[in-house]
Amino acid sequence: MNANLLLLTLAQGLFLTNNITFVAINGLVGLSLAPVSWMATLPVMGYVVGSALSTGLVERTQARFGRRTSFQLGLLVALFSCGLGVYAVTTQQFWMLVLTTLVAGYYSANAHLYRFAAAELCAPSFREKAVSLVMAGGLIGAIIGPNLATRSRNMLDVPFAGAYASLAVVAVLSFAIISFIKFPPTQDKQAHSDTGRSLLEIARQPTFVVAALAGALSYGVMNLLMAATPLAMQVCGLSFENTALVLQWHVIGMFAPGFFTGHLIKKFGTLKVMSLGAALNFACILIALSGIELHQFLLSSFLLGVGWNFLFTGSTTLSLSTYTPAEKDKAQAALNFCIFGTMAVTSFASGALVTTQGWTWLNEGSFAPVIITAIALTWLWRVQRRQAA
């Protein structure tokens, strides 16, 4: 751990504070403002659609201006979107709320690159642990996010307007932290003449395929279940405080393993750790199907978070070996686009399915992406064994 990694870890924590607060409130605000109930998670969907649409623009700003300036641009957009959010809930405009989250997606697309930037702030032999440690910064979000959502939702006259206003403070603080990080200089664009292989060539690699698939599906399963959890808990008669508690433990599960996931990957190998993540996702769905009491929501959400950490940290680590420094911007943009595209589908599907088909059907459907992930990991293991032989 060095000073730059520490500051980036804090920035990651504040990014997750934003994300968790969004998850906690957007579905509920959407449900109260939506013309029909199945549209409740459209604001959540707007956030990830905005992220997906922004990946190309973020790729260009990262390449032209470097890490720090691009990250700061994202935070300025976050600050603007917070103002839009306050206006949307104050005037009770559902489609303005969707626009708010769509705009905020640009910030998300930038901040999702923090994990890749972590690998550039340390020696190559330390990059697995660097990625893992920066992701562990999400624990800050686990502590602050649910409490911020609970305490600020009635801070202003209109419910939840205060939550959006408080996220503006989070954006300003994060902007200041990013200002102090010394990122490696942007490559001198002789790189205009050497941009490496084409994206198609990079994407044909088996390791890249599995990294993209596992990263996207792990986020998709997590997003499918967590976007619907506040709605399901409300239908089951559980309080908003209970919902905040479940989200808090979910995020602890997502990021607490960051302190040792990198070590596990170094010791046992990336594919074994990712396979354990898929098994934990499977267990989480079984527990969710066993009942609708608070402890079942709590335990299943916690295991979902741990499983996501193993899969997502593993997929990020896998991807680092598939591209050169000259290829990083397009490769990382492609990986994030896969994630955001999957999240966009699951964000919409979660609200539509939980309000029309129910919590049980939603969980049963989640088995499919977990099984696909397990098959992909097995395939890559066989490919690597053949190559080694």
Secondary structure, 3 states (H helix, E strand, C coil): CCHHHHHHHHHHHHHHHHHHHHHHHHHHHHHHHCCCHHHCCHHHHHHHHHHHHHHHHHHHHHHHHCHHHHHHHHHHHHHHHHHHHHHHHHCCCHHHHHHHHHHHHHHHHHHCCHHHHHHCCCCHHHHHHHHHHHHHCHHHHHHHHHHHHHHHCCCCCCCCHHHHHHHHHHHHHHHHHHHCCCCCCCCCCCCCCCCCCCHHHHHCCHHHHHHHHHHHHHHHHHHHHHHHHHHHHHHCCCCHHHHHHHHHHHHHHHHCCHHHHHHHHHHHCHHHHHHHHHHHHHHHHHHHHCCCCHHHHHHHHHHHHHHHHHHHHHHHHHHCCCCCHHHHHHHHHHHHHHHHHHHHHHHHHHHHHHHHCCHHHHHHHCHHHHHHHHHHHHHHHHHHHHHHC
